[in-house]
Amino acid sequence: MESCHNTERDIDKLLAKFESYKSQYDSNLTQLEDQIGKLKEEINQLPADHVIDKHHQAVLGQYNKKIKNCGQKLSGQHKDLHSSVSRIGKTIDRNFDADCSSVIPGSFCHNAKQEKLLNTAVCEHYFRQGQLSLAEDISEEARLDIDDSWKQPFVQINEVLQSLRNHDLDLALEWTAKNHHELQQKGSSLEFMLHRMQFINIMRKGPHAQTEALRYSRKFQAFADGHSKEIQMLMGSFLYMKHGLANSPYSSLLDEQNWDEICDMFMRDSCSILGLSLDSPLLASFTAGCTALPALIAIKSVIEQRQCSGVLTDKDELPIDIDLAHDQHYHSIFACPILRQQTTENNPPMRLTCGHIISRDALNKLIAGSKVKCPYCPMIQSPVDAKRVYF
Ligand SMILES: [Zn+2]
């Protein structure tokens, strides 16, 4: 994270330089253009047979010098910008480890099945991003045979999202009407927020739209229970309709940020209804990978120093715990209290008849004869009665 901050700081500095160069460039050129325009006018007003006298020659010479100086100054600053841009490259090199492939043991994709899974994840990611033609191309090239019914939800979500970004609410309102019950079950405010936005759009039109806004406000009746405060606020804004909401205490209703919030809310709630995670599996894995990478690179160098091998294997496990943010937790995990290890497909959690859960390897180790004694209660039971637990 520190590396990102360092790089960001340098990029911000560069952007500020660009901005100041641009404003200086613009003001210098406009000033020169104005002055030259005036001079041209002055010369045009002179009679056709007028011979350019010493005074005009001196003025022309002066302007010539000014233009030259300005050009030199700007090109000098431009050169300086170039060196600042190339310094960003050095900052990136200094702050980031270019070779992180060293922590990947063995090959990345072991077989055709894994390769297909990876390609499907890439393809799904682009479908979610609304890059439909790119996703179709990947699907075709990797021969994924993606079913139309599988892609339909992504296509639909993106259509609605695109229209919301263009400040058009019709498609989103149509979608929420269709999914009304599911949204209500999830306690979503999306439907209300869309109607609220539509109402604000009518209010924007000015005093002549008062009747239209009043008529539209009837839609809020259905949401009165959960959103009474917001509805009161919307109704209060009527008082300022004549003078415009922009200069009223309700000006926040016109914030551009409201559209960003509504897009985020639509994405979150539509994904939830379709049973999809908010981030694509590819993005979620990538983010988790970025969090884990520094610790893995650090442990790799320790392994190399101590010359011990076999810690980084291509098995389904990592040599150290990686703390991920809460929104990165997708599955419940179970660590065996006896072996103090996270359970896996090969060593799954097993529920004993007494209700205690331990891993299968621990269970096998505890078997004495044909019986097993629970290490917790300690009930003696038959190991065959233990049942696998699925999280
Ligand atoms: Zn027990």
Residues whose N, C-alpha, C, O or C-beta is under 5 A from the ligand:
A	BS01	ZN	C354 H356 C374 Y376 C377 M379
